Amino acid sequence: MPQLLIRNLETETIERLKKQAKRHNRSLQGEAKSILEQSAKMTMEEARERALKIREGFGKKRFSDSAELIREDRER
C-alpha cells in the first residue's frame, strides 16, 4: 500500500491530532488516515459523472421500479 510522509508539522497540530485520535479510539496514524480519506472523498460532480457513465453502460435497457416488487414481497 502506498505511504505518505508529512514533514514539519507543528507540535500543536500533532498534539491536537493525538487528542482527537484518543477520543475516537484510534492511533495517531489511524486518525490521520481517517481525516485524509474523508477529505479526499468524491465530490458531488464526480459522483454524478460516475453515475452517468454507469447508466451509459446499460445502453437503452430500462429497469422497472422495484417498489411494487418490494410491496408484494412484504405482503407474503
DODREN-902505 format. One line per 3 residues: their letters; for each residue x, y, z of C-alpha. Coordinates in nm, 2 decimals. Layout:
! residues N
A) X,Y,Z; ...
! end
This chain:
! residues 76
MPQ) 0.00,0.00,0.00; 0.14,0.35,-0.08; 0.27,0.56,0.20
LLI) 0.27,0.94,0.27; 0.53,1.13,0.47; 0.44,1.47,0.60
RNL) 0.73,1.68,0.72; 0.75,1.98,0.95; 0.41,1.96,1.12
ETE) 0.36,2.20,1.41; 0.39,2.03,1.75; 0.05,2.18,1.84
TIE) -0.10,2.01,1.54; 0.04,1.67,1.64; -0.09,1.72,2.00
RLK) -0.44,1.81,1.88; -0.44,1.50,1.65; -0.33,1.28,1.93
KQA) -0.62,1.41,2.15; -0.86,1.36,1.87; -0.73,1.01,1.80
KRH) -0.78,0.92,2.16; -1.14,1.04,2.16; -1.20,0.82,1.85
NRS) -1.01,0.52,2.00; -0.76,0.53,1.72; -0.38,0.56,1.69
LQG) -0.23,0.89,1.56; -0.17,0.72,1.23; -0.53,0.59,1.21
EAK) -0.67,0.93,1.29; -0.46,1.10,1.02; -0.55,0.83,0.77
SIL) -0.92,0.87,0.85; -0.90,1.25,0.81; -0.72,1.23,0.48
EQS) -0.95,0.96,0.34; -1.26,1.16,0.45; -1.13,1.48,0.29
AKM) -1.04,1.31,-0.03; -1.38,1.16,-0.10; -1.55,1.21,-0.43
TME) -1.72,1.54,-0.50; -2.08,1.56,-0.60; -1.99,1.64,-0.95
EAR) -1.75,1.34,-0.97; -2.03,1.12,-0.83; -2.27,1.25,-1.10
ERA) -2.02,1.18,-1.37; -1.96,0.83,-1.24; -2.33,0.76,-1.22
LKI) -2.38,0.89,-1.58; -2.11,0.65,-1.70; -2.27,0.36,-1.53
REG) -2.61,0.45,-1.68; -2.45,0.48,-2.02; -2.30,0.13,-1.97
FGK) -2.66,-0.01,-1.97; -2.73,0.14,-2.31; -3.11,0.17,-2.38
KRF) -3.20,-0.10,-2.13; -3.46,0.03,-1.87; -3.54,-0.12,-1.54
SDS) -3.88,-0.13,-1.37; -3.95,0.04,-1.04; -3.87,-0.21,-0.76
AEL) -4.12,-0.05,-0.51; -4.40,-0.27,-0.63; -4.20,-0.59,-0.61
IRE) -4.10,-0.49,-0.25; -4.46,-0.43,-0.15; -4.56,-0.77,-0.29
DRE) -4.28,-0.94,-0.11; -4.38,-0.78,0.22; -4.74,-0.89,0.18
R) -4.63,-1.26,0.17
! end
